């Protein structure tokens, strides 16, 4: 026997502890009447909910100008690299070194800008998802209550029959809410 938390527990103690944890589930399974269980694929909801799709489009428009500036800088860098390859043999050493420094400086600037853009985009996306999360989970809960579900679990899981997948129904509810909403999403 080994001592856990100040009390001695043997292998049998662990079994009893597991049974105590599983008792509520066993009681639910043996209670009269059929239990209604469903699952929802939260990733699919987040990918397809109109509230999230609209938020993604809004974020893309917010970052469009910065992305365009980055593409202009990348095109400038590409042109400098082409020029270096083409003219390096005929350039003076100081001119070739100056061009290489300009290329290196521009590459570093682009990398820094790209990283900052990606970080800002991720932070903005995470903030918008956090803002929309309660609306999505509420839709799942409302659907489950309205349709008499005793348990709804989020996917992914080891196995679930397709007949208990309620993702499409919850998506339909979210689409209806988005269509009925006065506020732009």
Secondary structure, DSSP 8 states (H G I E B T S, - for coil): -EEETTEEE-HHHHHHHHHHHHHHHHHHHHSSS---EEEEEHHHHHHH-HHHHHHHHHHHHHHHHHHHHHHHHHHHHHHHHHHHHHHTTTS-HHHHHHHHHHHHHHHHHHHHHHHHHHHHHHHHHHHHHHHHHHHHHHHHHHHHHHTT-SEEEEE--S---GGGB-HHHHHHHHHHHHHH-SS--
